[in-house]
Amino acid sequence: MQLIEWEVNEDGYEEQIIIPKAQRDLAAKEGINTENKQKVAVRILNLNTGETYTGRLAITGNNQIYLPTEIQKMLEGAGRIRIQLL
C-alpha cells in the first residue's frame, strides 16, 4: 500500500480542501474512491501545533474533502497542514 499525502497552506476557515489530481490517481490505484458523495478515511495534521484529526470525511462534487466546523477551527491559522488518505 502506498502512502497518499500532500501538504497545503491553511490560514483561515476553509470549508474544503482540494484533492490534487496526482493524489486522486494514486488513491484510485489503491482502491480508494474519491468521487462525489463518497466518504474517505483521512488524517489531517496541523504541522504548527501537532494536532491531528483522524476520521471519515465526505468528498464534494469538485474533488474536495469537506471539513466540518470543528476541524476548521483546529486548522485556523495553522500555516501548513498535511493530509493523508488512509
DSSP file (Angstrom, degrees, kcal/mol; ACC not computed):
  #  RESIDUE AA STRUCTURE BP1 BP2  ACC     N-H-->O    O-->H-N    N-H-->O    O-->H-N    TCO  KAPPA ALPHA  PHI   PSI    X-CA   Y-CA   Z-CA
    1    1 A M              0   0    0      0, 0.0     2,-0.4     0, 0.0    29,-0.0   0.000 360.0 360.0 360.0 134.9    0.0    0.0    0.0
    2    2 A Q        -     0   0    0     24,-0.1     2,-0.3    25,-0.0    28,-0.0  -0.753 360.0-115.1 -98.2 139.2    1.3    3.4   -1.0
    3    3 A L        -     0   0    0     -2,-0.4     2,-0.7     1,-0.0    83,-0.1  -0.565  26.1-159.8 -72.3 128.5    1.1    6.5    1.3
    4    4 A I  E     +A   85   0A   0     81,-0.7    81,-2.6    -2,-0.3     2,-0.3  -0.921  33.1 135.8-113.9 106.0   -1.1    9.1   -0.2
    5    5 A E  E     +A   84   0A   0     -2,-0.7     2,-0.3    79,-0.2    79,-0.2  -0.967  23.6 174.7-147.6 161.3   -0.4   12.5    1.3
    6    6 A W  E     -A   83   0A   0     77,-1.9    77,-3.0    -2,-0.3     2,-0.4  -0.967  22.4-127.4-159.1 163.8    0.1   16.2    0.4
    7    7 A E  E     +A   82   0A   0     -2,-0.3     2,-0.3    75,-0.2    75,-0.2  -0.915  23.0 179.0-120.6 146.5    0.6   19.5    2.2
    8    8 A V  E     -A   81   0A   0     73,-2.1    73,-2.8    -2,-0.4     2,-0.4  -0.958  33.4-106.4-139.6 158.0   -1.3   22.8    1.8
    9    9 A N  E     -A   80   0A   0     -2,-0.3     2,-0.4    71,-0.2    71,-0.3  -0.704  34.9-176.3 -81.8 137.5   -1.2   26.2    3.4
   10   10 A E  E     +A   79   0A   0     69,-1.4    69,-2.5    -2,-0.4    68,-0.3  -0.888  20.7 149.4-140.7 104.0   -4.2   26.8    5.7
   11   11 A D        +     0   0    0     -2,-0.4    66,-0.2    67,-0.2     2,-0.2   0.604  64.8  16.4-112.5 -16.0   -4.5   30.3    7.3
   12   12 A G  S    S-     0   0    0     64,-0.2     2,-0.9    65,-0.1    66,-0.2  -0.586 103.4 -48.7-137.1-161.9   -8.2   30.8    7.7
   13   13 A Y        +     0   0    0     -2,-0.2     2,-0.5    63,-0.1    60,-0.1  -0.716  56.4 179.6 -80.2 107.3  -11.5   28.9    7.8
   14   14 A E        -     0   0    0     -2,-0.9    61,-0.1    58,-0.1     3,-0.1  -0.948  18.9-164.3-109.8 128.2  -11.6   26.7    4.8
   15   15 A E  S    S+     0   0    0     -2,-0.5    52,-3.5     1,-0.1     2,-0.3   0.723  74.7  27.0 -81.7 -21.5  -14.6   24.5    4.3
   16   16 A Q  E     -D   66   0B   0     50,-0.2     2,-0.4    43,-0.0    50,-0.2  -0.980  60.8-151.0-143.2 151.7  -13.0   22.3    1.7
   17   17 A I  E     -D   65   0B   0     48,-1.9    48,-3.0    -2,-0.3     2,-0.2  -0.993  27.7-124.4-123.2 127.1   -9.5   21.0    0.7
   18   18 A I  E     -D   64   0B   0     -2,-0.4    46,-0.2    46,-0.2    45,-0.1  -0.464  13.6-138.6 -70.1 135.6   -8.8   20.1   -2.9
   19   19 A I        -     0   0    0     44,-2.7     5,-0.1    -2,-0.2    -1,-0.1  -0.875  28.9-125.8 -91.7 113.0   -7.5   16.6   -3.5
   20   20 A P     >  -     0   0    0      0, 0.0     4,-2.2     0, 0.0     3,-0.4  -0.201  16.8-115.0 -59.7 151.7   -4.8   17.1   -6.2
   21   21 A K  H  > S+     0   0    0      1,-0.2     4,-2.6     2,-0.2     5,-0.2   0.877 114.8  55.6 -56.2 -42.3   -5.1   15.0   -9.4
   22   22 A A  H  > S+     0   0    0      1,-0.2     4,-2.1     2,-0.2    -1,-0.2   0.901 110.3  45.5 -60.0 -40.5   -1.9   13.1   -8.7
   23   23 A Q  H  > S+     0   0    0     -3,-0.4     4,-2.5     2,-0.2    -1,-0.2   0.857 110.9  53.1 -71.8 -35.2   -3.3   12.0   -5.3
   24   24 A R  H  X S+     0   0    0     -4,-2.2     4,-2.2     2,-0.2    -2,-0.2   0.909 110.0  48.8 -63.4 -41.1   -6.7   11.1   -6.8
   25   25 A D  H  X S+     0   0    0     -4,-2.6     4,-1.9     2,-0.2    -2,-0.2   0.917 112.0  47.8 -65.0 -43.7   -4.9    8.9   -9.3
   26   26 A L  H  X S+     0   0    0     -4,-2.1     4,-1.5     1,-0.2    -2,-0.2   0.911 110.7  52.4 -61.8 -42.1   -2.9    7.2   -6.6
   27   27 A A  H  <>S+     0   0    0     -4,-2.5     5,-3.1     1,-0.2     4,-0.4   0.911 106.9  52.4 -60.6 -42.9   -6.0    6.7   -4.5
   28   28 A A  H ><5S+     0   0    0     -4,-2.2     3,-1.2     1,-0.2    -1,-0.2   0.902 107.4  51.9 -61.0 -41.1   -7.8    5.1   -7.4
   29   29 A K  H 3<5S+     0   0    0     -4,-1.9    -1,-0.2     1,-0.3    -2,-0.2   0.818 110.5  49.3 -63.4 -30.5   -4.8    2.6   -7.9
   30   30 A E  T 3<5S-     0   0    0     -4,-1.5    -1,-0.3    -3,-0.2    -2,-0.2   0.413 122.5-106.5 -89.5   1.3   -5.1    1.8   -4.2
   31   31 A G  T < 5S+     0   0    0     -3,-1.2     2,-0.6    -4,-0.4    -3,-0.2   0.681  73.8 139.5  83.8  17.8   -8.9    1.2   -4.4
   32   32 A I      < -     0   0    0     -5,-3.1     2,-0.6    -6,-0.2    -1,-0.3  -0.867  46.4-141.2 -98.3 120.4   -9.9    4.4   -2.6
   33   33 A N        +     0   0    0     -2,-0.6    -5,-0.0     6,-0.2    -9,-0.0  -0.705  23.9 175.1 -85.5 120.5  -12.9    6.1   -4.2
   34   34 A T        +     0   0    0     -2,-0.6    -1,-0.1   -10,-0.1     3,-0.1  -0.033  37.1 126.8-112.8  29.0  -12.6    9.9   -4.3
   35   35 A E  S >  S-     0   0    0      1,-0.2     3,-1.6     4,-0.1    24,-0.2  -0.325  72.1 -65.0 -80.9 168.3  -15.8   10.5   -6.3
   36   36 A N  T 3  S+     0   0    0      1,-0.2    24,-0.2    25,-0.2    -1,-0.2  -0.201 118.5  12.5 -54.0 138.6  -18.6   12.8   -5.3
   37   37 A K  T 3  S+     0   0    0     22,-2.2    -1,-0.2     1,-0.3     2,-0.2   0.537  96.2 125.2  69.7  11.4  -20.6   11.9   -2.2
   38   38 A Q    <   -     0   0    0     -3,-1.6    21,-2.6    21,-0.2     2,-0.4  -0.530  54.9-134.4 -88.0 164.0  -18.1    9.2   -1.1
   39   39 A K  E     -B   58   0A   0     19,-0.2     2,-0.3    -2,-0.2    19,-0.2  -0.974  20.8-168.4-118.4 138.4  -16.5    9.2    2.3
   40   40 A V  E     -B   57   0A   0     17,-2.7    17,-2.7    -2,-0.4     2,-0.5  -0.931  26.0-115.8-124.9 149.6  -12.8    8.6    2.8
   41   41 A A  E     +B   56   0A   0     -2,-0.3    45,-3.0    15,-0.2     2,-0.3  -0.720  45.8 175.7 -81.2 128.4  -10.7    7.9    5.8
   42   42 A V  E     -BC  55  85A   0     13,-3.3    13,-2.1    -2,-0.5     2,-0.4  -0.925  30.0-152.2-134.0 156.6   -8.3   10.8    6.3
   43   43 A R  E     -BC  54  84A   0     41,-2.1    41,-2.3    -2,-0.3     2,-0.5  -0.997  15.9-168.0-125.3 125.4   -5.7   12.0    8.8
   44   44 A I  E     -BC  53  83A   0      9,-3.0     9,-2.4    -2,-0.4     2,-0.5  -0.968   3.9-166.6-117.1 124.2   -5.2   15.8    9.0
   45   45 A L  E     -BC  52  82A   0     37,-2.7    37,-2.3    -2,-0.5     2,-0.9  -0.947  18.2-143.6-116.9 124.1   -2.1   17.1   10.8
   46   46 A N  E  >  - C   0  81A   0      5,-2.9     4,-2.8    -2,-0.5     5,-0.2  -0.774  14.8-161.2 -80.2 108.2   -1.6   20.7   11.9
   47   47 A L  T  4 S+     0   0    0     33,-1.7    -1,-0.2    -2,-0.9    34,-0.1   0.676  84.9  55.3 -70.3 -16.5    2.2   21.0   11.3
   48   48 A N  T  4 S+     0   0    0     32,-0.5    -1,-0.2    30,-0.2    33,-0.1   0.906 125.4  16.3 -80.5 -45.2    2.4   24.1   13.5
   49   49 A T  T  4 S-     0   0    0      2,-0.1    -2,-0.2    -3,-0.1     3,-0.1   0.624  95.2-122.7-105.7 -16.9    0.8   22.6   16.7
   50   50 A G     <  +     0   0    0     -4,-2.8    -3,-0.1     1,-0.3     2,-0.0   0.432  57.1 151.9  85.7  -1.4    0.9   18.9   16.1
   51   51 A E        -     0   0    0     -5,-0.2    -5,-2.9    23,-0.1     2,-0.4  -0.373  26.8-161.1 -63.0 141.7   -2.8   18.5   16.5
   52   52 A T  E     -B   45   0A   0     -7,-0.2     2,-0.4    -3,-0.1    -7,-0.2  -0.972  15.4-166.0-129.4 141.9   -4.2   15.6   14.5
   53   53 A Y  E     -B   44   0A   0     -9,-2.4    -9,-3.0    -2,-0.4     2,-0.4  -0.997   8.9-178.0-122.2 131.0   -7.7   14.6   13.3
   54   54 A T  E     +B   43   0A   0     -2,-0.4     2,-0.3   -11,-0.2   -11,-0.2  -0.997  31.9  95.3-127.9 128.7   -8.4   11.1   12.0
   55   55 A G  E    S-B   42   0A   0    -13,-2.1   -13,-3.3    -2,-0.4     2,-0.5  -0.980  71.3 -64.0 178.0-172.0  -11.8   10.1   10.7
   56   56 A R  E     -B   41   0A   0     -2,-0.3     2,-0.3   -15,-0.2   -15,-0.2  -0.888  47.9-176.6-103.7 126.8  -14.1    9.7    7.7
   57   57 A L  E     -B   40   0A   0    -17,-2.7   -17,-2.7    -2,-0.5     2,-0.1  -0.902  25.0-108.4-124.7 153.0  -14.9   12.8    5.7
   58   58 A A  E     -B   39   0A   0     -2,-0.3     8,-2.8     8,-0.3     2,-0.4  -0.436  21.5-134.8 -79.8 149.5  -17.2   13.4    2.7
   59   59 A I  B     -E   65   0B   0    -21,-2.6   -22,-2.2     6,-0.2     6,-0.2  -0.886  21.1-143.3-101.3 134.2  -16.0   14.2   -0.8
   60   60 A T    >   -     0   0    0      4,-2.9     3,-1.1    -2,-0.4     4,-0.3  -0.350  31.1 -94.6 -90.1 175.4  -17.8   17.0   -2.7
   61   61 A G  T 3  S+     0   0    0      1,-0.3   -25,-0.2     2,-0.1    -1,-0.1   0.652 120.5  56.5 -65.9 -17.0  -18.6   17.2   -6.3
   62   62 A N  T 3  S-     0   0    0      2,-0.1    -1,-0.3   -27,-0.1   -27,-0.1  -0.119 122.8 -95.2-110.5  37.4  -15.5   19.2   -7.2
   63   63 A N  S <  S+     0   0    0     -3,-1.1   -44,-2.7     1,-0.2     2,-0.3   0.869  82.8 131.9  57.4  43.8  -12.9   16.6   -5.8
   64   64 A Q  E     -D   18   0B   0     -4,-0.3    -4,-2.9   -46,-0.2     2,-0.5  -0.923  59.0-122.1-124.4 151.3  -12.6   18.3   -2.4
   65   65 A I  E     -DE  17  59B   0    -48,-3.0   -48,-1.9    -2,-0.3     2,-0.4  -0.813  29.5-131.8 -89.7 126.3  -12.7   17.0    1.1
   66   66 A Y  E     -D   16   0B   0     -8,-2.8    -8,-0.3    -2,-0.5   -50,-0.2  -0.658  17.6-151.1 -80.5 131.0  -15.4   18.7    3.2
   67   67 A L        -     0   0    0    -52,-3.5     5,-0.0    -2,-0.4   -10,-0.0  -0.908   9.4-136.5-106.5 116.9  -14.2   19.9    6.6
   68   68 A P    >>  -     0   0    0      0, 0.0     4,-2.1     0, 0.0     3,-0.7  -0.210  33.1 -99.2 -62.5 163.3  -16.7   20.1    9.4
   69   69 A T  H 3> S+     0   0    0      1,-0.2     4,-2.3     2,-0.2     5,-0.2   0.851 120.4  56.3 -55.8 -42.2  -16.6   23.2   11.7
   70   70 A E  H 3> S+     0   0    0      1,-0.2     4,-1.5     2,-0.2    -1,-0.2   0.851 110.0  45.9 -63.9 -32.8  -14.6   21.6   14.5
   71   71 A I  H <> S+     0   0    0     -3,-0.7     4,-1.8     2,-0.2    -1,-0.2   0.883 109.0  55.5 -74.7 -38.2  -11.8   20.7   12.1
   72   72 A Q  H  X S+     0   0    0     -4,-2.1     4,-0.9     1,-0.2    -2,-0.2   0.909 108.4  48.8 -57.7 -42.2  -11.9   24.2   10.5
   73   73 A K  H >< S+     0   0    0     -4,-2.3     3,-0.5     1,-0.2    -1,-0.2   0.893 108.5  53.2 -65.2 -39.8  -11.3   25.6   14.0
   74   74 A M  H 3< S+     0   0    0     -4,-1.5    -1,-0.2     1,-0.2    -2,-0.2   0.840 114.1  43.1 -62.3 -33.1   -8.4   23.2   14.6
   75   75 A L  H >< S+     0   0    0     -4,-1.8     3,-2.4   -61,-0.1     4,-0.3   0.540  80.8 124.2 -93.3  -8.1   -6.8   24.4   11.4
   76   76 A E  T << S-     0   0    0     -4,-0.9   -64,-0.2    -3,-0.5   -65,-0.1  -0.339  90.5  -1.1 -58.9 125.2   -7.4   28.1   11.7
   77   77 A G  T 3  S+     0   0    0    -66,-0.2    -1,-0.3    -2,-0.1   -66,-0.2   0.646  90.8 136.2  71.1  15.7   -4.0   29.9   11.5
   78   78 A A    <   -     0   0    0     -3,-2.4     2,-1.7   -68,-0.3   -67,-0.2   0.812  45.8-156.6 -65.9 -30.4   -2.2   26.6   11.1
   79   79 A G  E    S+A   10   0A   0    -69,-2.5   -69,-1.4    -4,-0.3     2,-0.4  -0.492  70.9  23.1  85.7 -68.8    0.0   27.9    8.3
   80   80 A R  E     -A    9   0A   0     -2,-1.7   -33,-1.7   -71,-0.3   -32,-0.5  -0.997  67.6-178.0-136.2 135.5    0.8   24.4    6.9
   81   81 A I  E     -AC   8  46A   0    -73,-2.8   -73,-2.1    -2,-0.4     2,-0.4  -0.939  17.0-141.7-130.3 156.4   -1.2   21.2    7.2
   82   82 A R  E     -AC   7  45A   0    -37,-2.3   -37,-2.7    -2,-0.3     2,-0.4  -0.962  14.0-162.3-117.0 133.7   -0.6   17.6    5.9
   83   83 A I  E     -AC   6  44A   0    -77,-3.0   -77,-1.9    -2,-0.4     2,-0.4  -0.954   6.1-173.2-117.0 134.2   -3.5   15.5    4.6
   84   84 A Q  E     -AC   5  43A   0    -41,-2.3   -41,-2.1    -2,-0.4     2,-0.5  -0.991  17.9-143.4-126.4 135.0   -3.3   11.7    4.3
   85   85 A L  E      AC   4  42A   0    -81,-2.6   -81,-0.7    -2,-0.4   -43,-0.2  -0.862 360.0 360.0 -92.3 129.0   -5.8    9.4    2.7
   86   86 A L              0   0    0    -45,-3.0   -44,-0.2    -2,-0.5    -1,-0.1   0.398 360.0 360.0-107.0 360.0   -5.9    6.2    4.7
